């Protein structure tokens, strides 16, 4: 039986490694939420034992989930299931990039507004001074 160190368990259970959006996409493959989680970890190359440790479940339970996943996806092994999972992942829209672009556009708009107001204030201040000098 494989014994994992505390550091290995923390790495396997880290929030950065666990993508909720990806799991939701996998659930759209007609999987239960738990099967979607298991498929996510299969796609990350984890063994049934490792997945059990991560999800706090017995290896036998994970094996049952894997059986159901293979059946629902109509594939013969976990590698084929991982390929389907990765294809699904790559078909997800790049929502995050669009959000970043819109934020950047909003920031540029704000800066332009502020610069415009500043320029107008400078013009209103400098114009009378220019008239006095001339």
N, C-alpha and C positions, 0 to 999 in steps of 0.2 A: 504494500500500500504506500502510495506517494505521500510524503509528509511535507507540507508547505510551511515556509517561514512566515512570520508576521508580515514582513515586508512584501513577500510574494502575494499574500492574501490582500494586502492593501492595494497593491498594484492592480490586481485582478478586479477589485471591487471599486476602483476609482471612478468618480463621477465623470471625469473627462473621457474615460474610455467607454462609458455607457451613454449611448445616444438615444434618448427617448423618441426623437422624431423618426429615427431609423426603425425602432421597434414598432412604432405605429404603422409605418409603411409595410413592415413584414406582416402585421396583423391583417392588412388588406388582402393578403394572399389566402384568406379564409382560415386563418389560424387563430387559436385562442390567444389572449394576451400572454399567457405563460409560454405557450409554444413559440410565439413571436420572440420572446426574450431568449428562449433556448436557441432558436435559429440565429439570433443576433450573435450569441456567443460561439455557436458553431462556425459562423462566418468569420469570427475572429481567431479561429484555429484552436479553440479550447476543447479539451477532452470532456467526456461525460462527467468524470470525477471532478474536474476543475469547475465545470458549470454547476454541479451540485454544491460545491463549496461556496461559489459566488452567490447562488440563489438560496442557499440554506436549505437544500433539499437532498434527499438520499439519491445515490447514483442510480438505483433501480427506478426511481421515479423519473429521473432525467432520461433513462433509456426508454421508458414508455412514451415520454414526450417526443423523443427522437423518432420512435416508430410511427407515431401519429403524424408527425411532420413529413416523414418520407412518404407515407400513404397519401396525405392530402396534396402534396406537391407532385405525386406520381413519379417519384425518382427511386433509384435503388440504393443509394448510399449518401452519406453525409457530405461528401465532396460535391455531388450533384446538387444537393440542397443548398450548399454554400454558394455555388455558382448562381443559382436562381436568386438567392438573397442579395448577392453582390450586383446582379443585373437590376434588381428592383431598387437597390440603393442608388445606382448610377442613373436611374430614370427619374429620381426625385428632382423637382425644380430647384434651381439655385436661388432660393428665396432669400438667403442671407446676403448674397451679393447685391440683389436688387434693393434690399433695405439699406445697405451701406451706401449705395449710389444715391438713393433718395435723401438720406441724411446729409450727404455731402452737398447735394443740390440745395437743400434747405439752409445749410451753413453758408454757402456762397451767396445765396439770396439775402440772408441776414447781414453779411459783411458788406455787400453792395449797398443795401439800405443805410447802414450806419455810415459808410464812407460818403454817400450822397448827402446825408444830413450834415456831416462834418464839413464837407466842401461848401455847402450852402451857408453854414454858420461862419466859416472863414471868409467867404465872399462878402457877407453882410457886414462883417467886422472890418475887413480891409478896404472895402469900397469907399466909405466915408474918409478913412485915413488917406487914401490915394487922392481924394478930392481936396483935402487940406494941403497936401504937399504940392499939388499942381498949381 
